[in-house]
Every structure is written in structure tokens, then in C-alpha cells.
């Protein structure tokens, strides 16, 4: 893996994956049990990789899975682990054919794929709850669907007032699911959102501004932001908060930049040019942010202090 030093106390690691085509989606596992597992989605294939993080970062490909349509979203089950035998790999991929595919593998002979039908437009985000009871998916068809994980039957369809952009589960209460019409971090003491106005738990957004709300409960009135910072001059792109909430990474293909900011002091920790970026993903333990930039897998280690 190529290593290049960057200013502002950050390092960049690059892995050329041009033999597979353009990188469309990346996802580093958010769960400690599988914390070094990474998924990379392409036009007709998904790579399963393993990260080795020491003084340097190494990346190994463990397996590849055939995917029958263009990958739009990836999420890893909390039951995934390669530290036990047999290995247990469970993840979900959303495709441009409006279908979800649940992959299960032991990385040997036992491989299975279950196709979930139900959405009628592009699926923008999917998440397993931390107890692995449910999978949620949100779509441009103005719905969110809950799938129970025993046999992946749809147990509920929630009607939204506009396309669902992202979703997340409460960190301490898995019975609470947040369905913003934008990007929102659900914590115990505040909501942190990107763009727009918070109303009835929803955020209508264009990824340009970082707005932080001080509130505890979802209310029926609009709360007042305590911070409002312009990140990009152009709308669109992807944003992801680090697991500890100190840093926020935003990438914008129209602006051609990946930026990482400190939430509290607004300090810009990283600003680098990108060509054709995918979404953003963080390592759950280390301050490492990852994107696919056209055909190159890119990692930056960002010092938050």
C-alpha cells in the first residue's frame, strides 16, 4: 500500500483497485467484534477486506462476492466476525435495481445470498441495529422498511414525507430508530445534523452546512442551532461523524474536496482534493476516515487534538 505524508498531522494511505472498476460505496464495520472488516462496492462485485492497523496500515482482500447490480449502500451485521471458526460474515448490499441482498459466508464453502424485494426506488441507506434484531432501509420511494433478521421478512413499512436519505439507531436504546430526511447523528445529549431545519425528528438537508442542535427529545417545533458553519459552496455529497463525535468528515464531488472538521472548535483538520468520491466511512476505534476516490481506496489518519 502506498503511503504519502500530508500536512496538518495526517497521513494518507492508498490502495489501487482499478482492476475492479470504479468504487461506488465503502463501509468499515462500526462494531468492535468486526472492527477491521471493510466492504468495497463496485458495479458488479463487492470486496471483503481486512485492515491491519499499527504504525502503518495494511489492507488484505479476504473474499469477493458477485453483485447483480450497481451497489448503492453497504452495511455490516454486528454478528460478523473473523476471529472465530468458522468465520461468520453477514452484510447487506443495496443495488440500483431497488433490491437488498443479504450475504452470509464462512469464507470457505458455505455461502448464501437472500434477495429482499419491496422498495420501488433507489435505496439510500441501510443499518442493522446493535442487537441484530432488525435491518432498516430507507429509499427515494418515501418509505423506510424494517426487516427482522431471523428470516429477513419485512415487518413494517413507514411512510415518510420525502425521500429517506439516512438512518441510525440510538446508541443506548435499540428500540429507538431515527429516520431523518438528511444526515443526523443520534446521541444521548444532542442531535447533530447537516443543513436544513429539524422538525418532528426530520432534517431536510443539502450537504453544505454543519448545524448542531442542543436538544434531548424529538419535538414538534423547530429548535435553534447553536452552530452553523458553511462547509462547501456547492450542495450535495456525503457526510459522516466519527464514532466519538469529535470529528465530522464531508466529501463533495462538485466541490472536489474531502474535509474533516472538529465539531466543537470548528478547526479544519483535513482538506484534500478528490476526483470522483464515494461515501465516507470511519473506523470504529481509530481516527481513520476512508473513501473510494474513483478506482483508489483512500485512508487518512486524522489527529483530533
ZIWO-V854698 format. One record per pair of residues at least 12 apart in sequence whose C-alpha atoms are under 6 Angstrom apart, sorted by the first residue. I is the first residue (numbers start at 1). J is the second residue. If there is no record, write none. Layout:
i=I j=J
i=I j=J
This chain:
i=1 j=14
i=1 j=15
i=2 j=14
i=10 j=301
i=10 j=302
i=11 j=300
i=11 j=301
i=12 j=299
i=12 j=300
i=13 j=298
i=13 j=299
i=14 j=297
i=14 j=298
i=15 j=296
i=15 j=297
i=16 j=296
i=17 j=295
i=17 j=296
i=18 j=295
i=21 j=295
i=22 j=294
i=22 j=295
i=23 j=42
i=23 j=292
i=23 j=294
i=23 j=295
i=24 j=41
i=24 j=42
i=24 j=278
i=25 j=40
i=25 j=41
i=25 j=278
i=25 j=279
i=26 j=39
i=26 j=40
i=27 j=39
i=27 j=281
i=28 j=283
i=29 j=76
i=30 j=284
i=31 j=78
i=33 j=81
i=34 j=80
i=34 j=81
i=36 j=50
i=36 j=51
i=37 j=49
i=37 j=50
i=41 j=71
i=43 j=70
i=44 j=67
i=44 j=68
i=44 j=69
i=45 j=65
i=45 j=66
i=45 j=67
i=46 j=64
i=46 j=65
i=47 j=64
i=48 j=62
i=48 j=63
i=48 j=64
i=49 j=61
i=49 j=62
i=69 j=95
i=69 j=96
i=70 j=95
i=70 j=96
i=71 j=94
i=71 j=95
i=72 j=94
i=72 j=95
i=73 j=93
i=73 j=94
i=73 j=125
i=74 j=92
i=74 j=93
i=75 j=91
i=75 j=92
i=75 j=127
i=76 j=91
i=77 j=90
i=77 j=91
i=77 j=128
i=86 j=106
i=87 j=106
i=88 j=106
i=89 j=104
i=89 j=105
i=90 j=103
i=90 j=104
i=91 j=103
i=98 j=119
i=98 j=121
i=98 j=122
i=99 j=116
i=99 j=117
i=100 j=115
i=100 j=116
i=101 j=114
i=101 j=115
i=102 j=114
i=120 j=141
i=121 j=140
i=121 j=141
i=122 j=139
i=122 j=140
i=123 j=138
i=123 j=139
i=124 j=138
i=124 j=139
i=124 j=165
i=125 j=137
i=125 j=138
i=125 j=166
i=133 j=148
i=133 j=149
i=134 j=147
i=134 j=148
i=134 j=149
i=135 j=147
i=138 j=164
i=139 j=163
i=139 j=164
i=140 j=163
i=142 j=160
i=142 j=162
i=142 j=163
i=143 j=158
i=143 j=159
i=143 j=160
i=144 j=157
i=144 j=158
i=145 j=157
i=164 j=181
i=165 j=181
i=165 j=182
i=166 j=183
i=167 j=179
i=170 j=186
i=180 j=202
i=180 j=203
i=181 j=202
i=181 j=203
i=181 j=204
i=182 j=203
i=182 j=204
i=182 j=205
i=189 j=216
i=190 j=214
i=190 j=215
i=190 j=216
i=191 j=213
i=192 j=212
i=192 j=213
i=193 j=211
i=193 j=212
i=194 j=209
i=194 j=210
i=194 j=211
i=195 j=209
i=198 j=222
i=199 j=221
i=199 j=222
i=200 j=219
i=200 j=220
i=201 j=218
i=206 j=235
i=206 j=236
i=207 j=235
i=207 j=236
i=208 j=230
i=208 j=231
i=208 j=232
i=208 j=235
i=209 j=229
i=209 j=230
i=209 j=231
i=210 j=228
i=210 j=229
i=211 j=227
i=211 j=228
i=212 j=225
i=212 j=226
i=212 j=227
i=213 j=225
i=213 j=226
i=237 j=251
i=237 j=252
i=238 j=250
i=238 j=251
i=238 j=279
i=242 j=282
i=243 j=284
i=246 j=262
i=246 j=263
i=247 j=261
i=247 j=262
i=247 j=263
i=248 j=260
i=248 j=261
i=253 j=276
i=256 j=273
i=256 j=274
i=256 j=275
i=257 j=272
i=257 j=273
i=257 j=274
i=258 j=271
i=258 j=272
i=259 j=271
i=276 j=293
i=276 j=294
i=277 j=292
i=277 j=293
i=278 j=291
i=278 j=292
i=287 j=301
i=287 j=302
i=288 j=300
i=288 j=301
